[in-house]
Amino acid sequence: MNRLGLIAALVAAAPGATGAGAPLPASLCVTNASAQRYHFTVRTIDAAARVGRDLAPGQTLCLDHGGRGVVAAFETAASLEGCSRLVPAGGSETLILFGRFDRCAWGGADD
């Protein structure tokens, strides 16, 4: 397991990491493993469904959806530029380090 994968696994196993209980198997999720609070969104590929909120370090945001989707991180809810990542069906991504203009470090199940 590489370093990003290990960090993602540790964050996922941390108590309270999901905030509202364990994500459903058909959920798309994003976890904030950075040291700062950022605004996150999770949406379906066609943008028919979307959720967004600020996440403190260690918190997770999920969208109950059985297909592929996109997770994104922004400096604030008002920010236009951030970074995004495609997520497979039932997938979860972890933000390790935020960098504007798609320069974020992500960790996920496939990393």
N, C-alpha and C positions, 0 to 999 in steps of 0.2 A: 504494500500500500504506500503510495507516495505521500508527501507531507500535506498537501492540500486535502487529500482523501482522509488522512488521519484527523486533521482539524475538523473536517465536516462530520466525521463519525463521532468525535468527542462532543461537538456542539449538539448533534442530534440526540445523543444519549444524556445530555445534561438535564437535571431536574427542571421542569418548567420551560423547557426549550420551545415547546409548541404553544405555550400560552393557554390555549383552550382545550387541552387534551391532545391525544395522538391524532395525527392527520389520517383521514380516511384513505383506503388503498387507491381510490380513484381521484385523489387530490393532486393538484399542482401546487408545489410549495416553494417558498424562499425563506432562508434563514439569514439573519444578520450576525455574522461571526466577526465583524470588524469591532473596533474599539469605540466607535461613534454611533450616534443615532442618525438614521437616514430615512427617507421616504421610499417605500417599496410598493410596487404594483405586481399583480399576477393577473394575466388575462388569457382568454382562449385565442387560438391562432386567428380566428375571424373577428376578434374583438367583440363578440356578442355578449360576453360576460367578463366583468373586470372588478377587482377589489384593490383597494390601496389604503395604506396607513403608514404612519411613522413607526419604526421598530427600534427599540433599544437593543444594545448588544445582547445576543443570545435569544431574541424573540423570533418567532416564525409566523408567517402569513400564508394561508392556504386558500385555494379556490376548489370547491367540489366540482370536478370536471373529469370525464373519462378520456379525453383526447389530449393532443399536444397543446402546448401553450408557450407563453413568453413571460419571463420574470424580468423586472427592471428595478434599478436603484437610482435614486435621485438625491441630490444634496438636501433639497426641501420639496414640499408639495408644489411650490410655485416654480420650481426649476424646469426649464425646457430641455436641457441637456442632461443626460445621465448615461447609464450603460445597461444593456439588456442581454438576455441569453435565451435561446430556444430550450424548451424543456420537453422531453418525451412524455407520452401518456403515463400518468402516475408518478412522474419524476419530481425530484427536489433538487434545488440548487442552493449553494451557500455562498454568500458574499464574504470574501476574506479581506479584501482591501478595496476601498472605493477610489476611483479616479475618473474625473469627468471625461466626456467625449469617448466613451466606450473603452476606457483603459482600466477597467476593474479586474481584480483577480477573483475568479470564481472557483469553487470546488463543488463537485457533484458526484453522483454515483458512477459516472463514466470516466472520471478523472483519476 
